[in-house]
Amino acid sequence: MNCAETKRLIDAYVDNELDLRGAIEVEEHVARCPGCSAEERALRELQASARANLIRYAPSPEFDARLREAVHAEVKEPAPAVEAPPRVARPRRAWKWAALAPVAAAAALLIVASPRLWPPPSEASVRDAVIAAHVRSLLANHLTDVASSDQHTVKPWFQGKLDYSVSVTDWAAEGYPLVGGRLDYVEDTPAAALVYRRAQHVVNLFVWPSKRAGDEPLQHVSRRGYGAYSWTKDGMHYWAVSDLNDTELQKFVELVRGRRE
């Protein structure tokens, strides 16, 4: 991939909208091209600033209900038969479009204002985004933002950067030493990435607030030589990703899930 192709795809890459193959190709180019690497950093800084500073307002249930009623009423209204001559029909069509304009605006506002109308990301899309983030951290030489094996250093580093608390534990005694942490983005949400090592292998533990109600059981997937375990507990979503063999990765997951907060 050259610079021109990368510049065409880099916005989608930063927004995690590329498939895994496309993301890896962009990552490989960014890792060796100073110009494209600088552009990627600038886009991520802009993205982080927008997410941190832009204000979003959720509509009230009453407002949401009124908009839905307006849209449904217009959709159910039968279309009038056109029997007038062409000279008269043109103004009627113009009147019809004028009448529909407020409803169209209301529908657009409803779509923007009501996140519930947007379908949640599929499990496959989240899986691909998480694995791509793991690969990106290895290829782009951006494994950690804070490099430390001290959990009392890594945990405070996230404070002020995330609007939720992250539990950090060093499992060096069990063979999984803490390396550090960094910020990442999954499901269009800032995520904490806790980094561990097992011999020469890296384990990324991604943590972010779940958008789904209730806990979810442990699930395992594998893709392109990488294994991943995911689960949801107490409102938090967890993904552990590595190229470790399944036995060692599963042992790491058991350590995380067995942790006493």
C-alpha positions in Angstrom: 0.0 0.0 0.0 1.3 3.4 -1.0 0.7 6.9 0.5 -2.1 7.8 -1.8 -4.1 4.6 -1.0 -3.4 5.1 2.7 -4.6 8.7 2.6 -7.8 7.5 1.0 -8.4 4.9 3.7 -6.9 6.5 6.8 -10.2 8.2 8.0 -12.0 4.8 7.9 -9.0 3.2 9.5 -9.0 5.6 12.5 -12.8 5.1 12.8 -12.4 1.2 12.8 -14.5 1.0 9.7 -12.1 -1.2 7.7 -12.2 -5.0 7.6 -9.3 -6.8 9.3 -7.3 -7.2 6.1 -7.6 -3.5 5.2 -6.7 -2.4 8.7 -3.6 -4.5 8.7 -2.4 -3.2 5.3 -2.9 0.4 6.5 -1.1 -0.4 9.8 1.9 -1.8 8.0 2.2 1.3 5.8 1.7 3.7 8.7 4.3 1.9 10.8 7.0 2.6 8.1 5.9 6.0 6.7 6.6 9.0 8.9 4.2 11.3 7.0 1.2 8.9 7.2 2.1 8.1 10.8 1.9 11.8 11.6 -1.4 12.2 9.9 -2.8 9.2 11.8 -1.7 10.7 15.1 -3.3 14.0 14.2 -6.6 12.3 13.4 -6.6 10.3 16.6 -5.9 13.5 18.6 -8.8 15.3 16.9 -11.0 12.2 17.5 -10.1 12.1 21.2 -10.6 15.9 21.6 -14.1 15.7 19.9 -15.2 12.8 22.1 -13.9 14.5 25.2 -15.3 18.0 24.5 -18.4 17.7 22.3 -21.7 17.7 24.2 -24.4 15.2 23.4 -28.0 15.4 24.7 -30.3 12.5 25.0 -33.9 13.3 24.1 -36.5 12.9 26.8 -39.0 10.0 26.5 -41.8 12.4 25.9 -40.0 14.2 23.0 -39.0 10.8 21.5 -42.6 9.6 21.7 -44.0 12.8 20.0 -41.6 12.5 17.1 -42.4 8.9 16.6 -46.2 9.6 16.6 -45.7 12.4 14.0 -43.7 10.1 11.7 -46.1 7.2 12.1 -49.1 9.4 11.5 -47.7 10.8 8.3 -46.7 7.3 7.0 -50.3 6.0 7.7 -52.0 8.9 6.0 -53.4 7.7 2.6 -52.0 9.5 -0.4 -54.7 11.6 -2.2 -55.7 10.6 -5.7 -54.3 12.9 -8.4 -57.3 13.8 -10.6 -56.5 17.5 -11.4 -55.0 18.6 -14.7 -51.2 19.0 -14.9 -51.4 22.7 -14.3 -53.1 22.2 -11.0 -51.2 19.0 -10.0 -47.9 20.8 -9.9 -48.9 23.2 -7.1 -50.5 20.2 -5.2 -47.2 18.3 -5.5 -45.3 21.3 -4.3 -47.8 21.6 -1.4 -47.3 18.0 -0.6 -43.5 18.3 -0.4 -43.9 21.5 1.7 -46.2 19.5 4.1 -43.8 16.6 4.3 -40.7 18.8 4.9 -41.4 19.2 8.7 -42.0 15.5 9.0 -38.8 14.7 7.1 -36.9 17.1 9.4 -38.6 15.4 12.4 -37.6 12.0 11.1 -34.0 13.1 10.6 -33.9 14.6 14.1 -35.4 11.4 15.5 -32.6 9.4 13.9 -29.9 11.7 15.2 -31.4 12.2 18.6 -32.4 8.6 19.4 -29.4 6.2 19.6 -31.9 3.4 20.1 -32.7 3.5 16.4 -29.2 2.6 15.5 -28.6 -1.2 15.7 -25.8 -2.2 18.1 -22.5 -3.4 16.5 -22.6 -7.0 15.7 -20.4 -9.4 17.7 -18.4 -10.0 14.5 -17.7 -6.3 14.0 -16.6 -5.9 17.6 -14.4 -9.0 17.3 -12.7 -7.7 14.1 -12.2 -4.2 15.7 -10.6 -5.7 18.8 -8.3 -8.0 17.0 -7.3 -5.2 14.6 -6.6 -3.0 17.6 -4.3 -5.8 19.0 -2.5 -6.1 15.7 -2.2 -2.4 15.4 -0.5 -2.1 18.8 2.1 -4.6 17.6 2.8 -3.2 14.2 2.7 0.5 14.9 5.1 0.3 17.9 2.4 1.7 20.1 2.0 -1.0 22.7 1.7 1.3 25.7 1.0 4.9 26.6 2.2 4.3 30.1 4.9 1.6 30.5 5.1 0.2 34.0 4.8 -3.1 35.8 3.3 -1.2 38.8 -0.5 -1.4 38.9 -0.5 1.6 41.2 1.1 3.6 38.4 -1.0 2.3 35.5 -4.4 2.6 37.2 -4.1 6.3 38.1 -2.8 7.1 34.6 -6.3 6.3 33.2 -8.0 8.6 35.7 -9.1 11.8 33.9 -8.7 10.1 30.5 -11.7 7.7 31.0 -15.0 8.4 32.6 -15.0 5.0 34.3 -12.6 3.2 36.7 -10.3 0.4 35.5 -9.1 -2.4 37.8 -5.4 -3.2 37.2 -3.6 -6.3 38.5 0.0 -7.5 37.9 0.1 -11.3 37.5 3.9 -11.6 37.3 3.9 -14.3 40.0 1.6 -16.4 37.8 3.7 -15.8 34.6 1.8 -12.9 33.1 3.6 -9.7 34.1 2.0 -6.3 33.6 3.7 -4.2 30.9 1.6 -1.1 31.0 -1.5 0.4 29.5 -2.8 2.6 26.7 -6.0 4.2 25.4 -7.8 2.6 22.5 -11.2 2.8 20.8 -13.8 0.0 20.4 -17.5 0.3 19.6 -16.9 4.0 19.1 -16.0 4.1 22.8 -12.7 4.9 24.6 -11.4 1.7 25.9 -8.6 0.8 28.4 -6.0 -1.6 27.0 -4.0 -3.4 29.7 -0.9 -5.0 28.3 0.7 -8.2 29.6 3.4 -10.5 28.5 3.8 -14.3 28.5 7.4 -15.1 27.4 7.6 -13.4 23.9 3.9 -13.1 23.5 1.7 -10.0 24.2 -1.7 -10.2 25.7 -4.0 -7.2 25.3 -6.9 -7.0 27.8 -9.5 -4.5 26.5 -12.0 -3.0 29.0 -14.9 -0.6 28.3 -18.5 -0.1 29.5 -20.9 -2.5 28.0 -23.8 -1.1 25.9 -25.9 -4.2 26.7 -27.9 -5.0 29.8 -26.8 -7.8 32.1 -23.8 -10.1 32.2 -22.7 -12.2 29.3 -21.0 -15.6 29.5 -17.4 -16.3 28.4 -17.0 -16.7 24.6 -14.0 -17.8 22.6 -13.2 -16.9 18.9 -10.1 -17.2 16.8 -9.1 -15.3 13.7 -6.0 -15.3 11.6 -3.8 -16.9 14.2 -5.1 -14.8 17.1 -7.3 -16.1 19.9 -9.8 -13.9 21.8 -12.0 -14.4 24.9 -14.8 -12.1 25.7 -17.3 -11.6 28.5 -19.4 -9.0 30.3 -19.5 -8.6 34.0 -20.9 -5.8 36.2 -21.5 -3.5 33.3 -18.0 -3.8 31.8 -17.1 -5.6 28.6 -13.8 -7.5 28.5 -11.8 -8.9 25.6 -8.5 -10.7 26.0 -6.5 -11.1 22.7 -3.2 -12.8 22.0 -1.4 -15.2 19.7 -0.7 -17.4 22.8 -1.8 -21.0 22.6 -5.4 -21.5 23.9 -4.3 -23.2 27.1 -2.1 -20.3 28.2 -4.6 -17.6 27.1 -7.4 -19.4 28.9 -5.3 -19.5 32.1 -4.8 -15.7 31.8 -8.6 -15.2 31.4 -9.2 -17.3 34.5 -6.9 -15.1 36.4 -8.8 -12.0 35.3 -12.2 -13.5 35.9 -11.2 -14.8 39.3 -9.9 -11.5 40.5 -11.5 -10.1 43.6 -12.2 -6.5 43.1 
